[in-house]
């Protein structure tokens, strides 16, 4: 399981937030995207950031998996953003809960 998703799930559990099926599915898909992005990163490390390509012999181009990894992470971020804290909490409660979740994830780093 991806560290970011694991930390999010642990934070939600600590806050006793239950995810609805759509939110759970969004997190599972985000985890899949982040795993694919990590694979892209490994392949880029193995191949190098520049690879032979282009229309002319010997022209070096940026590895296409760099852009793919960026897109996968962006989509994972959009999917994670779909997960909401319960709407029935007052605004101050949501803010406090969000701070608690962030503190859990980042270990109160500044």
N, C-alpha and C positions, 0 to 999 in steps of 0.2 A: 504494500500500500504506500502511496506517496506521502512524504512527511507533512506537506502542507495540508492535505486532506485529513490525515491522521490527527494533526493538531486541531484542525477545525472541528472534527467530530468529537474529540476529547473536550474541547472548550464548550461545545453545545451540551455535551453530557454533564459537564461540571455545572453548567447553568440550568440544567434540567429542561433544556429546550428540545422538544420532540419535532423532528422534521416530517413534513407531509411527504407523500410518495413522489410528487414532482420535484421537491427539493432534494430528496434522497437520490433520485435519478440524475438530477443535475450534478450533484457531487460525484456520483459514480462516473458520469461522462467526463467531468473535469479531471478526475483521477486518470482516466484513460488517455486524455489529451496530454496531461503532464508526463505520463509514462512514455508516450510516443515522442514528446519533445526531448526527453532525456535520451532516448534512443538516437534521435537526430543529432544531438550534441556528441554522443559517443562516436557516431559515424564521421562527423566533421573532424573530431580529434584524430581519428584514424587516417582520414583522407587528406586533411589539411584544409584551411579556410579557402584556399584558391585551388581550383582544379582545371585541367585542360578542357577547353570547350569553345564555344563560339563558332562562328562560321569559317574562321581562318585557322589553318594548322598552327598549333602552338600557342594560341591565345589563351591566357589564363582568365578565368571568370570566378566570381564568388560561388562558393558551394551552394547549390539550391536548397539544401537542407537547413541552412542558416535561416532563410526566410520562412521555411516550413515550420521550424521550431518556434519562431517568433509568432506566427499565426496561431499555432496550437496553444501557446501560452496566453495569447490574447483571448481566444475563445474560452479557454479554461477560466480566465478571469471573469468573463461575461457570465459564464455558468455559475460560478461561485457567488457572483453578485445577485443571482436570483434567490439565494437563500436568505430569508428574512427572519428577524426576530419576531416573536408574536406581536401582532398589531394591537392586541387589547391592552398592552402595557402603556402607561402614560409615557410621554416623550422623554421625561427625565429618566424613567426606568429603562427605556431602550438605550439611551445614551450611556447609562451606568453599565448596563449589560454588555454593550458594545465595547466599552473600555475594559471590562473584565475579560472579555473574549480576546481582545488584542493583547492585554497583559499576559494572559495565559500563553498565547501563541509566541509572543516576542520576548517573554521573560522580563518585562519591564525595562527593556533597553531603551536608551534615549538616543 
